[in-house]
Structures are given as C-alpha cells and as structure tokens.
C-alpha cells in the first residue's frame, strides 16, 4: 500500500470502505501511538512533532493485531494492493485474509487473557479454502459445522499464514511435542481429526 500510495494512505479517506470506521481506527491508533515506548516513535515525535503522524510502516509496528485486522478489512475491495497482500500469504483473495486475521485476533485475545481454548466453540471460523497455493489440509470440516468452530481449524489458519510470515518457524514441531507430552488428552474434542499429522500442512 505504501509503495503505491505513499506513507500516509492510512489517513486517506479515498481508500476507506467506511469513513466512520476509519475515523474510529484513527482514534485508536493515536492512543496506541501515545502508549508506545518504541524509540523510533519517540524519535519521530522529537523530529517532526505529534502533528505530523508517523508513516504507516512505523505506525503498523505498534498497533494491536486486532487494529491491524480492522485496518485491512476497511480498505476498499477495488484497491488492487488489498488482493495482492492476500496473495502474498497464499490466499485466494482479501476475503480470506480478513477472515483469518479476525480468527487469529480472537484466538490471541483468548490466550492473552488465559482463557481456555481447548474445548471452546469459536464464533468466527476461518473462511473455507478449497484451492490453497501452499501446503494445507486436504480434509476440510463441514462449513458451519461444529468441527469448523473448534480449535484445530483455527490453528490450521495460523500455521498456513506462518508459511509466509515466518517460514522457519517451529510451530509444527512444538505442537507435536506438546501433544506427545500429554498423550491422554482427548484431542478429538479440540476438533483434531484422526491422523491429522499426515496432512500436508503439518509435514
């Protein structure tokens, strides 16, 4: 977005699907900037003052993941970069990335507040993807069914996005080690299918 539209596109209403949402996000972003202790934010304020907002590549480093999800969701669909960003993550289009960002934001918030996630039924399952560009699961849960709302399907979205966001991550190995450490735990109750480790996503 910045390469095509400059350092302050975030505050340009011409890119916003909903102007009111953009205004609400601007207020939230300002609070998060003021709360930040990052040296590069302090340096920007010292050099340019608080009236001139930091460029987007600085701002997006200090906003919450939930805010980032809302920013992406509020970019107009006809802005080509929106779809390009989704495709960078191996997703068919922006609808998938926005959905999956919301999934991760909700999951992250439950974890941050020490909520139980194992047997939870999640209200917003990941948007179904049948033609992945990267290794994924071959057996998809029924759309809208119980398994699509359980933990397994949520972390499948996390793992898929990590292909691009952090290619050398240890998520697979750590998850399998955790399962091996507690072999008596009934993971089917979390939505894990039989032989889930054999899926391309987990290789």
TORPA-4810 file (N, C-alpha, C, O; in nm, 3 decimals):
<nodes>
NODE_1_0.083_-0.120_0.000_0.000_0.000_0.000_0.087_0.126_0.000_0.060_0.220_-0.074_X
NODE_2_0.192_0.126_0.082_0.276_0.245_0.092_0.357_0.267_-0.036_0.378_0.381_-0.078_X
NODE_3_0.401_0.157_-0.098_0.478_0.170_-0.222_0.394_0.236_-0.332_0.446_0.311_-0.414_X
NODE_4_0.265_0.207_-0.331_0.176_0.261_-0.435_0.109_0.392_-0.397_0.078_0.474_-0.483_X
NODE_5_0.088_0.411_-0.265_0.002_0.523_-0.224_0.066_0.615_-0.119_-0.003_0.701_-0.064_X
NODE_6_0.193_0.599_-0.091_0.261_0.691_-0.002_0.256_0.652_0.145_0.191_0.554_0.181_X
NODE_7_0.325_0.728_0.230_0.342_0.692_0.370_0.221_0.718_0.459_0.218_0.673_0.574_X
NODE_8_0.121_0.792_0.408_0.008_0.829_0.493_-0.127_0.783_0.437_-0.231_0.843_0.467_X
NODE_9_-0.126_0.678_0.358_-0.252_0.630_0.299_-0.353_0.590_0.407_-0.474_0.593_0.384_X
NODE_10_-0.302_0.553_0.523_-0.388_0.510_0.633_-0.489_0.617_0.672_-0.596_0.586_0.724_X
NODE_11_-0.454_0.742_0.647_-0.540_0.855_0.686_-0.612_0.916_0.565_-0.669_1.024_0.575_X
NODE_12_-0.608_0.846_0.454_-0.670_0.896_0.330_-0.807_0.829_0.313_-0.815_0.708_0.291_X
NODE_13_-0.912_0.907_0.322_-1.049_0.854_0.317_-1.082_0.788_0.183_-1.175_0.708_0.176_X
NODE_14_-1.006_0.819_0.078_-1.036_0.761_-0.053_-1.010_0.610_-0.057_-1.058_0.541_-0.146_X
NODE_15_-0.933_0.559_0.040_-0.905_0.415_0.044_-0.996_0.342_0.143_-0.992_0.219_0.151_X
NODE_16_-1.076_0.417_0.217_-1.157_0.357_0.323_-1.293_0.311_0.272_-1.363_0.386_0.204_X
NODE_17_-1.330_0.189_0.305_-1.463_0.138_0.271_-1.569_0.211_0.352_-1.677_0.243_0.302_X
NODE_18_-1.538_0.235_0.480_-1.631_0.303_0.571_-1.557_0.418_0.638_-1.463_0.396_0.714_X
NODE_19_-1.600_0.540_0.610_-1.531_0.658_0.662_-1.537_0.663_0.814_-1.440_0.702_0.879_X
NODE_20_-1.651_0.625_0.872_-1.665_0.628_1.018_-1.570_0.529_1.084_-1.509_0.559_1.186_X
NODE_21_-1.558_0.410_1.024_-1.464_0.311_1.076_-1.321_0.366_1.072_-1.244_0.347_1.165_X
NODE_22_-1.287_0.435_0.962_-1.154_0.494_0.951_-1.130_0.596_1.062_-1.022_0.599_1.122_X
NODE_23_-1.230_0.679_1.091_-1.217_0.778_1.198_-1.200_0.710_1.334_-1.118_0.752_1.415_X
NODE_24_-1.279_0.606_1.357_-1.269_0.532_1.484_-1.131_0.468_1.498_-1.071_0.470_1.605_X
NODE_25_-1.082_0.411_1.388_-0.950_0.348_1.391_-0.840_0.452_1.413_-0.742_0.425_1.483_X
NODE_26_-0.856_0.570_1.354_-0.757_0.676_1.372_-0.744_0.714_1.519_-0.635_0.739_1.569_X
NODE_27_-0.859_0.717_1.589_-0.857_0.750_1.732_-0.786_0.640_1.811_-0.708_0.669_1.902_X
NODE_28_-0.814_0.515_1.776_-0.749_0.402_1.844_-0.599_0.402_1.817_-0.519_0.381_1.908_X
NODE_29_-0.562_0.426_1.691_-0.421_0.428_1.653_-0.347_0.539_1.729_-0.233_0.519_1.772_X
NODE_30_-0.411_0.654_1.744_-0.347_0.764_1.817_-0.319_0.725_1.962_-0.214_0.757_2.017_X
NODE_31_-0.414_0.656_2.023_-0.395_0.609_2.161_-0.279_0.510_2.168_-0.197_0.516_2.260_X
NODE_32_-0.273_0.420_2.071_-0.166_0.319_2.072_-0.030_0.383_2.046_0.071_0.337_2.101_X
NODE_33_-0.026_0.487_1.963_0.099_0.559_1.940_0.145_0.630_2.068_0.264_0.628_2.102_X
NODE_34_0.051_0.692_2.137_0.085_0.764_2.259_0.130_0.669_2.370_0.209_0.705_2.457_X
NODE_35_0.079_0.547_2.364_0.113_0.446_2.465_0.248_0.380_2.436_0.308_0.320_2.525_X
NODE_36_0.293_0.390_2.312_0.414_0.319_2.271_0.540_0.377_2.334_0.554_0.499_2.349_X
NODE_37_0.633_0.288_2.371_0.764_0.327_2.423_0.875_0.300_2.322_0.993_0.306_2.355_X
NODE_38_0.837_0.269_2.198_0.936_0.238_2.096_1.022_0.362_2.065_0.971_0.473_2.054_X
NODE_39_1.153_0.340_2.052_1.245_0.451_2.027_1.215_0.521_1.896_1.227_0.643_1.886_X
NODE_40_1.175_0.443_1.792_1.151_0.506_1.662_1.028_0.597_1.664_1.020_0.692_1.586_X
NODE_41_0.931_0.567_1.751_0.814_0.655_1.764_0.854_0.782_1.839_0.815_0.892_1.800_X
NODE_42_0.931_0.767_1.947_0.978_0.884_2.022_1.065_0.974_1.934_1.056_1.097_1.941_X
NODE_43_1.150_0.911_1.852_1.238_0.988_1.762_1.155_1.066_1.660_1.184_1.182_1.631_X
NODE_44_1.053_1.001_1.606_0.966_1.068_1.508_0.900_1.190_1.571_0.897_1.297_1.510_X
NODE_45_0.847_1.175_1.692_0.780_1.286_1.759_0.878_1.399_1.789_0.842_1.517_1.781_X
NODE_46_1.001_1.363_1.823_1.102_1.464_1.854_1.140_1.545_1.730_1.159_1.666_1.737_X
NODE_47_1.151_1.474_1.617_1.195_1.540_1.493_1.079_1.612_1.423_1.096_1.724_1.376_X
NODE_48_0.963_1.548_1.417_0.852_1.601_1.337_0.736_1.654_1.421_0.646_1.720_1.368_X
NODE_49_0.738_1.625_1.551_0.627_1.667_1.636_0.511_1.570_1.627_0.511_1.479_1.544_X
NODE_50_0.412_1.590_1.711_0.296_1.499_1.715_0.192_1.530_1.610_0.104_1.447_1.582_X
NODE_51_0.201_1.650_1.551_0.101_1.687_1.449_0.120_1.605_1.323_0.023_1.565_1.260_X
NODE_52_0.245_1.579_1.285_0.276_1.500_1.166_0.280_1.353_1.204_0.373_1.311_1.273_X
NODE_53_0.182_1.273_1.162_0.178_1.132_1.206_0.295_1.051_1.148_0.344_1.082_1.040_X
NODE_54_0.338_0.949_1.220_0.445_0.863_1.166_0.397_0.796_1.038_0.277_0.772_1.022_X
NODE_55_0.489_0.764_0.947_0.449_0.691_0.827_0.392_0.554_0.865_0.418_0.502_0.974_X
NODE_56_0.315_0.499_0.774_0.245_0.374_0.803_0.339_0.263_0.847_0.305_0.185_0.936_X
NODE_57_0.459_0.254_0.785_0.549_0.144_0.819_0.601_0.154_0.962_0.649_0.055_1.018_X
NODE_58_0.592_0.272_1.023_0.622_0.284_1.166_0.497_0.254_1.249_0.501_0.178_1.345_X
NODE_59_0.388_0.315_1.209_0.263_0.303_1.285_0.219_0.158_1.301_0.181_0.117_1.411_X
NODE_60_0.224_0.081_1.192_0.172_-0.055_1.199_0.256_-0.149_1.284_0.215_-0.261_1.313_X
NODE_61_0.373_-0.105_1.324_0.455_-0.187_1.413_0.410_-0.179_1.558_0.449_-0.262_1.640_X
NODE_62_0.329_-0.079_1.591_0.289_-0.061_1.731_0.140_-0.082_1.755_0.096_-0.085_1.870_X
NODE_63_0.061_-0.097_1.649_-0.083_-0.121_1.670_-0.106_-0.267_1.706_-0.024_-0.353_1.676_X
NODE_64_-0.219_-0.294_1.770_-0.254_-0.431_1.806_-0.291_-0.510_1.682_-0.321_-0.453_1.577_X
NODE_65_-0.290_-0.642_1.695_-0.327_-0.726_1.581_-0.474_-0.705_1.544_-0.511_-0.710_1.427_X
NODE_66_-0.558_-0.682_1.646_-0.699_-0.656_1.619_-0.718_-0.529_1.538_-0.801_-0.524_1.447_X
NODE_67_-0.641_-0.425_1.571_-0.648_-0.299_1.495_-0.600_-0.321_1.353_-0.660_-0.271_1.258_X
NODE_68_-0.492_-0.397_1.338_-0.439_-0.426_1.205_-0.544_-0.498_1.120_-0.560_-0.468_1.001_X
NODE_69_-0.614_-0.592_1.180_-0.719_-0.665_1.110_-0.829_-0.570_1.062_-0.877_-0.582_0.950_X
NODE_70_-0.867_-0.476_1.147_-0.973_-0.381_1.110_-0.926_-0.285_1.001_-1.003_-0.247_0.913_X
NODE_71_-0.799_-0.245_1.009_-0.744_-0.157_0.905_-0.753_-0.227_0.769_-0.800_-0.169_0.671_X
NODE_72_-0.707_-0.351_0.765_-0.709_-0.426_0.639_-0.852_-0.445_0.591_-0.881_-0.428_0.472_X
NODE_73_-0.941_-0.480_0.681_-1.080_-0.503_0.643_-1.148_-0.379_0.589_-1.243_-0.390_0.511_X
NODE_74_-1.101_-0.261_0.629_-1.165_-0.136_0.586_-1.105_-0.077_0.459_-1.150_0.028_0.413_X
NODE_75_-1.004_-0.143_0.402_-0.953_-0.098_0.272_-1.055_-0.138_0.165_-1.105_-0.250_0.166_X
NODE_76_-1.086_-0.048_0.075_-1.183_-0.077_-0.031_-1.140_-0.198_-0.113_-1.021_-0.219_-0.138_X
NODE_77_-1.238_-0.278_-0.153_-1.208_-0.400_-0.227_-1.149_-0.373_-0.364_-1.078_-0.457_-0.419_X
NODE_78_-1.177_-0.254_-0.419_-1.125_-0.225_-0.553_-0.982_-0.169_-0.551_-0.929_-0.132_-0.656_X
NODE_79_-0.921_-0.163_-0.435_-0.780_-0.123_-0.426_-0.695_-0.246_-0.455_-0.696_-0.340_-0.375_X
NODE_80_-0.622_-0.250_-0.568_-0.551_-0.372_-0.609_-0.458_-0.429_-0.503_-0.443_-0.550_-0.492_X
NODE_81_-0.395_-0.342_-0.425_-0.297_-0.389_-0.325_-0.362_-0.479_-0.220_-0.295_-0.563_-0.161_X
NODE_82_-0.492_-0.461_-0.197_-0.559_-0.542_-0.095_-0.555_-0.690_-0.132_-0.525_-0.775_-0.048_X
NODE_83_-0.586_-0.719_-0.256_-0.581_-0.858_-0.303_-0.437_-0.907_-0.313_-0.409_-1.024_-0.286_X
NODE_84_-0.346_-0.819_-0.353_-0.205_-0.857_-0.364_-0.149_-0.901_-0.229_-0.072_-0.996_-0.221_X
NODE_85_-0.187_-0.830_-0.124_-0.142_-0.866_0.011_-0.190_-1.006_0.048_-0.114_-1.087_0.102_X
NODE_86_-0.315_-1.035_0.018_-0.370_-1.168_0.048_-0.296_-1.277_-0.028_-0.267_-1.383_0.026_X
NODE_87_-0.264_-1.249_-0.154_-0.196_-1.349_-0.236_-0.053_-1.372_-0.190_0.002_-1.480_-0.211_X
NODE_88_0.008_-1.271_-0.129_0.142_-1.290_-0.072_0.141_-1.398_0.036_0.243_-1.464_0.060_X
NODE_89_0.026_-1.416_0.100_0.013_-1.517_0.205_-0.048_-1.647_0.152_-0.088_-1.734_0.230_X
NODE_90_-0.053_-1.661_0.020_-0.103_-1.784_-0.039_-0.253_-1.801_-0.033_-0.303_-1.913_-0.041_X
NODE_91_-0.326_-1.692_-0.017_-0.471_-1.697_-0.007_-0.536_-1.649_-0.137_-0.477_-1.569_-0.209_X
NODE_92_-0.656_-1.698_-0.168_-0.721_-1.663_-0.296_-0.754_-1.515_-0.311_-0.752_-1.462_-0.421_X
NODE_93_-0.786_-1.448_-0.199_-0.826_-1.309_-0.208_-0.838_-1.245_-0.072_-0.811_-1.308_0.030_X
NODE_94_-0.879_-1.118_-0.071_-0.882_-1.041_0.053_-0.984_-1.092_0.153_-0.965_-1.077_0.273_X
NODE_95_-1.092_-1.154_0.105_-1.194_-1.206_0.197_-1.137_-1.312_0.290_-1.175_-1.320_0.407_X
NODE_96_-1.046_-1.392_0.237_-0.984_-1.497_0.318_-0.890_-1.435_0.421_-0.893_-1.472_0.538_X
NODE_97_-0.805_-1.341_0.379_-0.709_-1.284_0.472_-0.780_-1.209_0.584_-0.741_-1.220_0.701_X
NODE_98_-0.882_-1.133_0.550_-0.954_-1.060_0.655_-1.017_-1.158_0.754_-1.009_-1.138_0.875_X
NODE_99_-1.080_-1.262_0.703_-1.141_-1.363_0.789_-1.038_-1.427_0.880_-1.060_-1.440_1.001_X
NODE_100_-0.925_-1.467_0.823_-0.824_-1.538_0.901_-0.754_-1.447_1.000_-0.713_-1.491_1.108_X
NODE_101_-0.740_-1.318_0.965_-0.685_-1.223_1.062_-0.777_-1.207_1.182_-0.730_-1.196_1.295_X
NODE_102_-0.907_-1.207_1.157_-1.003_-1.198_1.267_-0.994_-1.322_1.355_-1.000_-1.313_1.478_X
NODE_103_-0.979_-1.438_1.293_-0.966_-1.564_1.366_-0.845_-1.558_1.460_-0.856_-1.592_1.577_X
NODE_104_-0.733_-1.515_1.407_-0.610_-1.510_1.486_-0.620_-1.405_1.596_-0.570_-1.425_1.706_X
NODE_105_-0.685_-1.294_1.567_-0.702_-1.189_1.667_-0.784_-1.241_1.786_-0.749_-1.218_1.901_X
NODE_106_-0.893_-1.312_1.756_-0.978_-1.368_1.862_-0.900_-1.472_1.942_-0.904_-1.472_2.065_X
NODE_107_-0.830_-1.562_1.872_-0.753_-1.666_1.938_-0.644_-1.604_2.026_-0.624_-1.647_2.140_X
NODE_108_-0.577_-1.504_1.973_-0.472_-1.436_2.050_-0.529_-1.373_2.176_-0.467_-1.380_2.282_X
NODE_109_-0.647_-1.310_2.167_-0.707_-1.245_2.282_-0.746_-1.346_2.390_-0.728_-1.319_2.509_X
NODE_110_-0.798_-1.461_2.350_-0.829_-1.565_2.448_-0.702_-1.609_2.520_-0.701_-1.624_2.643_X
NODE_111_-0.595_-1.628_2.444_-0.469_-1.672_2.504_-0.413_-1.565_2.598_-0.366_-1.596_2.707_X
NODE_112_-0.418_-1.439_2.554_-0.363_-1.329_2.634_-0.435_-1.314_2.767_-0.375_-1.269_2.866_X
NODE_113_-0.563_-1.352_2.771_-0.641_-1.341_2.894_-0.655_-1.474_2.967_-0.740_-1.491_3.054_X
NODE_114_-0.567_-1.570_2.928_-0.562_-1.700_2.994_-0.696_-1.774_2.992_-0.729_-1.846_3.086_X
NODE_115_-0.772_-1.754_2.886_-0.898_-1.825_2.871_-0.873_-1.965_2.816_-0.773_-1.988_2.748_X
NODE_116_-0.961_-2.055_2.846_-0.948_-2.191_2.795_-0.984_-2.192_2.646_-1.088_-2.138_2.607_X
NODE_117_-0.899_-2.251_2.564_-0.925_-2.256_2.420_-0.948_-2.399_2.371_-0.997_-2.419_2.260_X
NODE_118_-0.912_-2.499_2.453_-0.914_-2.638_2.406_-1.051_-2.683_2.361_-1.066_-2.733_2.249_X
NODE_119_-1.151_-2.668_2.444_-1.285_-2.717_2.412_-1.380_-2.605_2.371_-1.501_-2.625_2.365_X
NODE_120_-1.326_-2.490_2.344_-1.408_-2.374_2.308_-1.467_-2.390_2.168_-1.405_-2.446_2.078_X
NODE_121_-1.588_-2.339_2.153_-1.650_-2.327_2.021_-1.634_-2.182_1.977_-1.688_-2.091_2.039_X
NODE_122_-1.557_-2.161_1.870_-1.527_-2.027_1.821_-1.639_-1.977_1.730_-1.688_-2.050_1.644_X
NODE_123_-1.677_-1.853_1.751_-1.792_-1.798_1.678_-1.761_-1.767_1.533_-1.850_-1.768_1.448_X
NODE_124_-1.633_-1.738_1.503_-1.596_-1.697_1.367_-1.490_-1.792_1.311_-1.371_-1.764_1.321_X
NODE_125_-1.532_-1.904_1.252_-1.434_-1.997_1.194_-1.368_-1.937_1.070_-1.424_-1.848_1.007_X
NODE_126_-1.249_-1.986_1.035_-1.181_-1.935_0.915_-1.264_-1.958_0.789_-1.330_-2.061_0.774_X
NODE_127_-1.259_-1.864_0.700_-1.326_-1.879_0.570_-1.268_-2.001_0.499_-1.146_-2.017_0.491_X
NODE_128_-1.355_-2.086_0.450_-1.313_-2.212_0.388_-1.231_-2.189_0.261_-1.265_-2.104_0.179_X
NODE_129_-1.124_-2.265_0.248_-1.037_-2.253_0.130_-1.016_-2.390_0.068_-0.960_-2.480_0.131_X
NODE_130_-1.061_-2.407_-0.055_-1.053_-2.538_-0.121_-0.940_-2.549_-0.222_-0.906_-2.660_-0.265_X
NODE_131_-0.880_-2.438_-0.261_-0.771_-2.442_-0.359_-0.651_-2.366_-0.305_-0.618_-2.259_-0.356_X
NODE_132_-0.585_-2.419_-0.205_-0.470_-2.349_-0.147_-0.349_-2.349_-0.240_-0.330_-2.442_-0.318_X
NODE_133_-0.270_-2.246_-0.229_-0.146_-2.237_-0.309_-0.028_-2.297_-0.233_0.074_-2.330_-0.293_X
NODE_134_-0.042_-2.312_-0.102_0.063_-2.366_-0.016_0.010_-2.491_0.054_-0.111_-2.513_0.054_X
NODE_135_0.097_-2.574_0.114_0.050_-2.695_0.183_-0.058_-2.663_0.286_-0.043_-2.573_0.369_X
NODE_136_-0.166_-2.738_0.279_-0.281_-2.713_0.367_-0.345_-2.847_0.401_-0.288_-2.952_0.374_X
NODE_137_-0.463_-2.844_0.460_-0.532_-2.968_0.495_-0.617_-3.013_0.377_-0.677_-2.932_0.307_X
NODE_138_-0.621_-3.144_0.357_-0.698_-3.199_0.245_-0.841_-3.233_0.286_-0.931_-3.236_0.202_X
NODE_139_-0.861_-3.257_0.416_-0.995_-3.287_0.466_-1.047_-3.166_0.541_-1.005_-3.139_0.654_X
NODE_140_-1.139_-3.094_0.478_-1.194_-2.974_0.539_-1.317_-3.007_0.621_-1.398_-3.092_0.582_X
NODE_141_-1.333_-2.941_0.736_-1.456_-2.963_0.813_-1.575_-2.905_0.739_-1.560_-2.814_0.658_X
NODE_142_-1.691_-2.956_0.767_-1.813_-2.906_0.703_-1.832_-2.759_0.736_-1.827_-2.721_0.853_X
NODE_143_-1.856_-2.677_0.635_-1.874_-2.533_0.656_-1.990_-2.508_0.751_-2.101_-2.558_0.730_X
NODE_144_-1.964_-2.433_0.856_-2.068_-2.402_0.954_-2.091_-2.512_1.056_-2.169_-2.495_1.149_X
NODE_145_-2.022_-2.626_1.038_-2.038_-2.737_1.132_-1.954_-2.717_1.257_-1.875_-2.623_1.266_X
NODE_146_-1.973_-2.805_1.353_-1.906_-2.793_1.482_-1.753_-2.798_1.468_-1.682_-2.721_1.532_X
NODE_147_-1.702_-2.889_1.383_-1.558_-2.904_1.371_-1.492_-2.777_1.316_-1.376_-2.748_1.348_X
NODE_148_-1.564_-2.702_1.233_-1.508_-2.578_1.178_-1.494_-2.471_1.285_-1.423_-2.372_1.266_X
NODE_149_-1.563_-2.490_1.397_-1.561_-2.391_1.504_-1.472_-2.433_1.622_-1.468_-2.366_1.725_X
NODE_150_-1.402_-2.545_1.606_-1.317_-2.592_1.714_-1.171_-2.549_1.693_-1.135_-2.497_1.588_X
NODE_151_-1.089_-2.571_1.795_-0.954_-2.519_1.799_-0.871_-2.562_1.678_-0.796_-2.482_1.623_X
NODE_152_-0.883_-2.688_1.638_-0.796_-2.738_1.531_-0.803_-2.652_1.406_-0.699_-2.617_1.349_X
NODE_153_-0.921_-2.618_1.363_-0.937_-2.542_1.238_-0.881_-2.401_1.253_-0.832_-2.343_1.156_X
NODE_154_-0.888_-2.346_1.374_-0.832_-2.212_1.397_-0.680_-2.214_1.383_-0.622_-2.126_1.320_X
NODE_155_-0.616_-2.316_1.443_-0.470_-2.318_1.437_-0.419_-2.362_1.300_-0.303_-2.339_1.266_X
NODE_156_-0.505_-2.425_1.221_-0.467_-2.452_1.081_-0.446_-2.320_1.007_-0.353_-2.308_0.927_X
NODE_157_-0.531_-2.221_1.034_-0.516_-2.090_0.971_-0.387_-2.024_1.017_-0.316_-1.963_0.936_X
NODE_158_-0.356_-2.036_1.145_-0.231_-1.980_1.199_-0.112_-2.042_1.127_-0.023_-1.972_1.078_X
NODE_159_-0.112_-2.174_1.122_0.000_-2.246_1.060_0.016_-2.209_0.912_0.128_-2.191_0.865_X
NODE_160_-0.094_-2.197_0.841_-0.087_-2.165_0.699_-0.025_-2.028_0.676_0.059_-2.013_0.588_X
NODE_161_-0.066_-1.928_0.754_-0.011_-1.794_0.737_0.136_-1.788_0.775_0.209_-1.703_0.725_X
NODE_162_0.180_-1.876_0.864_0.320_-1.879_0.904_0.411_-1.925_0.790_0.531_-1.897_0.793_X
NODE_163_0.356_-1.994_0.690_0.436_-2.030_0.572_0.509_-1.907_0.518_0.626_-1.913_0.481_X
NODE_164_0.435_-1.796_0.514_0.488_-1.672_0.456_0.542_-1.577_0.562_0.650_-1.520_0.546_X
NODE_165_0.467_-1.561_0.671_0.503_-1.463_0.773_0.632_-1.500_0.845_0.710_-1.412_0.883_X
NODE_166_0.654_-1.630_0.865_0.773_-1.675_0.939_0.810_-1.816_0.890_0.784_-1.914_0.959_X
NODE_167_0.871_-1.825_0.770_0.895_-1.956_0.706_0.974_-2.056_0.790_0.951_-2.176_0.778_X
NODE_168_1.063_-2.010_0.874_1.146_-2.101_0.953_1.092_-2.122_1.095_1.168_-2.156_1.186_X
NODE_169_0.964_-2.101_1.113_0.904_-2.115_1.246_0.908_-2.260_1.294_0.927_-2.353_1.216_X
NODE_170_0.890_-2.277_1.423_0.894_-2.410_1.486_0.755_-2.455_1.532_0.743_-2.542_1.618_X
NODE_171_0.652_-2.395_1.475_0.515_-2.421_1.522_0.479_-2.570_1.513_0.424_-2.627_1.607_X
NODE_172_0.510_-2.631_1.398_0.476_-2.773_1.380_0.538_-2.859_1.488_0.470_-2.936_1.556_X
NODE_173_0.669_-2.846_1.502_0.741_-2.929_1.597_0.696_-2.907_1.740_0.683_-3.002_1.816_X
NODE_174_0.672_-2.782_1.776_0.629_-2.751_1.912_0.490_-2.807_1.941_0.464_-2.856_2.051_X
NODE_175_0.401_-2.799_1.842_0.266_-2.853_1.861_0.271_-3.004_1.880_0.205_-3.058_1.969_X
NODE_176_0.348_-3.072_1.798_0.358_-3.218_1.808_0.424_-3.260_1.940_0.385_-3.361_1.998_X
NODE_177_0.523_-3.184_1.987_0.586_-3.213_2.115_0.487_-3.195_2.230_0.487_-3.272_2.325_X
NODE_178_0.403_-3.093_2.220_0.301_-3.069_2.322_0.202_-3.184_2.327_0.165_-3.229_2.436_X
NODE_179_0.159_-3.231_2.210_0.065_-3.344_2.206_0.128_-3.470_2.263_0.063_-3.547_2.334_X
NODE_180_0.255_-3.492_2.232_0.325_-3.611_2.281_0.344_-3.606_2.432_0.348_-3.709_2.499_X
NODE_181_0.357_-3.486_2.485_0.379_-3.470_2.629_0.255_-3.506_2.709_0.265_-3.545_2.826_X
NODE_182_0.137_-3.492_2.648_0.012_-3.521_2.717_-0.071_-3.619_2.633_-0.175_-3.581_2.579_X
NODE_183_-0.026_-3.744_2.622_-0.091_-3.840_2.532_-0.232_-3.880_2.573_-0.308_-3.931_2.491_X
NODE_184_-0.268_-3.858_2.698_-0.402_-3.899_2.743_-0.508_-3.793_2.715_-0.627_-3.817_2.734_X
NODE_185_-0.464_-3.675_2.670_-0.560_-3.568_2.640_-0.641_-3.607_2.516_-0.586_-3.654_2.417_X
NODE_186_-0.771_-3.586_2.523_-0.862_-3.625_2.415_-0.868_-3.512_2.312_-0.957_-3.427_2.316_X
NODE_187_-0.771_-3.513_2.218_-0.762_-3.402_2.122_-0.875_-3.402_2.019_-0.898_-3.301_1.953_X
NODE_188_-0.945_-3.514_2.006_-1.061_-3.515_1.916_-1.164_-3.413_1.963_-1.239_-3.357_1.883_X
NODE_189_-1.166_-3.389_2.093_-1.257_-3.289_2.148_-1.217_-3.147_2.113_-1.296_-3.054_2.132_X
NODE_190_-1.094_-3.129_2.061_-1.050_-2.997_2.014_-1.074_-2.982_1.864_-1.044_-2.878_1.805_X
NODE_191_-1.129_-3.088_1.801_-1.153_-3.084_1.658_-1.044_-3.149_1.575_-1.052_-3.147_1.452_X
NODE_192_-0.942_-3.208_1.639_-0.834_-3.274_1.565_-0.886_-3.404_1.505_-0.936_-3.489_1.579_X
NODE_193_-0.875_-3.422_1.374_-0.918_-3.548_1.313_-0.812_-3.657_1.333_-0.698_-3.628_1.371_X
NODE_194_-0.850_-3.778_1.308_-0.755_-3.888_1.316_-0.646_-3.870_1.208_-0.675_-3.829_1.096_X
NODE_195_-0.523_-3.900_1.244_-0.408_-3.888_1.152_-0.388_-3.746_1.102_-0.345_-3.725_0.988_X
NODE_196_-0.418_-3.649_1.185_-0.402_-3.509_1.144_-0.257_-3.475_1.108_-0.231_-3.388_1.025_X
NODE_197_-0.162_-3.547_1.172_-0.020_-3.519_1.147_0.021_-3.549_1.004_0.125_-3.501_0.957_X
NODE_198_-0.060_-3.631_0.933_-0.024_-3.672_0.797_-0.067_-3.569_0.692_-0.031_-3.580_0.575_X
NODE_199_-0.145_-3.470_0.734_-0.188_-3.366_0.640_-0.067_-3.286_0.591_0.027_-3.266_0.667_X
NODE_200_-0.067_-3.239_0.465_0.045_-3.162_0.412_0.082_-3.041_0.499_0.200_-3.004_0.507_X
NODE_201_-0.016_-2.980_0.563_0.008_-2.863_0.646_0.104_-2.892_0.759_0.180_-2.805_0.801_X
NODE_202_0.102_-3.015_0.810_0.178_-3.048_0.930_0.305_-3.127_0.900_0.367_-3.183_0.990_X
NODE_203_0.344_-3.130_0.774_0.468_-3.202_0.737_0.589_-3.110_0.751_0.702_-3.153_0.724_X
</nodes>
